[in-house]
Amino acid sequence: MAETDSERHFDIHADPEVMAGHYANFANVSHSDYEFTVTFARVDHEVEEEAIPGVVVSRMNLSPRFMRELIDAMQDNFSKWETREGIKNLPEFGDGPSDPTS
């Protein structure tokens, strides 16, 4: 009899080139009735020209259900990051004196 209550774990492998990732400082999101498309690009914001040059580094097509799960995961992780960064900025967390009056 198969175990239905056991947890399943992902065992995902990636080549080193994929693990290195791509840097992006711009993203565009579009959608159709069937999917969302997220295009990541690296753009040069410091150029004074009217058209900002850039290059697409990755493009992902996602189902609406996966897009919802991704948004939830990103909100959760961003909230955790904000909390951690806020704690780091507390006076008693830093390297400075623990007494705020000194």
PyMOL commands that set and color helices and strands:
alter all, ss='L'
color gray80, all
select helices_A, chain A and resi 16-20+64-88
alter helices_A, ss='H'
color red, helices_A
select strands_A, chain A and resi 26-31+36-43+54-62
alter strands_A, ss='S'
color yellow, strands_A
deselect
rebuild
show_as cartoon
